[in-house]
Amino acid sequence: MSNQQSLSIRNLSPLERGGVEARKGFEFQDHIAAGFLIDLLVHSELLEVWCETHDDITLIWQETSDLVVEFVQVKALALNQL
């Protein structure tokens, strides 16, 4: 295999790691938001899931004829802190 064929984006190190480090703080929040998105598919009363707008996660619920807004704070450095 020539050197040209062995080059791949999968083998290259990133030029900087700032984005990866910044995302670590949001990984847990992303998992919680993904859970709410699954709930969105299952529960008809959950109408919308917003991320990083008015709070970490904002949920819009339909309760009878009213819309209810729920603000969700997601903060954790480690799972054992929950």
C-alpha positions as CSV (number, residue, x, y, z in Angstrom):
1,M,0.0,0.0,0.0
2,S,1.4,3.4,-0.9
3,N,1.7,6.3,1.5
4,Q,-1.1,8.1,-0.5
5,Q,-3.5,5.2,0.1
6,S,-2.8,5.0,3.9
7,L,-3.7,8.6,4.5
8,S,-7.2,8.9,6.0
9,I,-9.1,11.6,7.9
10,R,-9.6,8.8,10.5
11,N,-5.9,8.8,11.2
12,L,-5.3,12.5,11.5
13,S,-5.2,14.3,14.8
14,P,-7.4,17.3,15.2
15,L,-5.6,20.7,14.8
16,E,-7.1,21.8,18.1
17,R,-9.1,20.2,21.0
18,G,-11.1,23.3,22.2
19,G,-14.4,22.1,20.8
20,V,-14.0,18.6,22.2
21,E,-13.2,19.9,25.6
22,A,-16.1,22.4,25.5
23,R,-18.6,19.6,24.5
24,K,-17.6,17.5,27.6
25,G,-19.6,19.9,29.7
26,F,-22.7,19.4,27.6
27,E,-22.6,15.7,27.1
28,F,-24.8,14.9,30.1
29,Q,-27.2,17.6,29.0
30,D,-27.4,16.2,25.5
31,H,-28.3,12.8,26.9
32,I,-31.1,14.3,29.0
33,A,-32.4,16.2,26.0
34,A,-32.3,13.0,23.9
35,G,-34.5,11.4,26.5
36,F,-37.0,14.2,26.2
37,L,-36.9,13.9,22.4
38,I,-37.9,10.2,22.8
39,D,-40.7,11.3,25.1
40,L,-41.8,13.7,22.4
41,L,-42.4,10.7,20.1
42,V,-44.3,8.8,22.8
43,H,-46.3,11.4,24.7
44,S,-48.7,13.5,22.6
45,E,-49.0,16.1,25.3
46,L,-45.3,17.0,24.9
47,L,-45.3,19.3,21.9
48,E,-41.8,20.8,21.8
49,V,-38.3,20.4,23.2
50,W,-35.9,23.4,22.9
51,C,-32.2,23.2,23.8
52,E,-30.2,26.2,25.1
53,T,-32.9,28.8,24.7
54,H,-34.5,30.1,27.8
55,D,-32.8,27.4,29.9
56,D,-30.8,24.3,29.4
57,I,-33.9,22.5,28.1
58,T,-37.3,24.0,27.7
59,L,-40.4,21.8,27.3
60,I,-43.7,22.9,25.9
61,W,-46.6,20.7,27.1
62,Q,-50.3,20.8,26.1
63,E,-52.5,20.5,29.2
64,T,-56.1,20.6,28.2
65,S,-56.5,23.9,26.4
66,D,-53.4,25.5,28.0
67,L,-49.8,25.4,27.0
68,V,-47.4,24.8,29.9
69,V,-43.7,25.8,29.7
70,E,-41.3,23.7,31.8
71,F,-37.7,24.9,32.3
72,V,-35.2,22.2,32.9
73,Q,-31.8,22.8,34.5
74,V,-29.2,20.0,33.8
75,K,-26.0,20.3,35.8
76,A,-23.7,17.5,36.8
77,L,-20.0,16.9,36.7
78,A,-20.2,13.2,37.4
79,L,-23.0,10.7,37.5
80,N,-22.5,10.1,41.3
81,Q,-23.6,13.7,41.9
82,L,-27.2,13.1,40.8
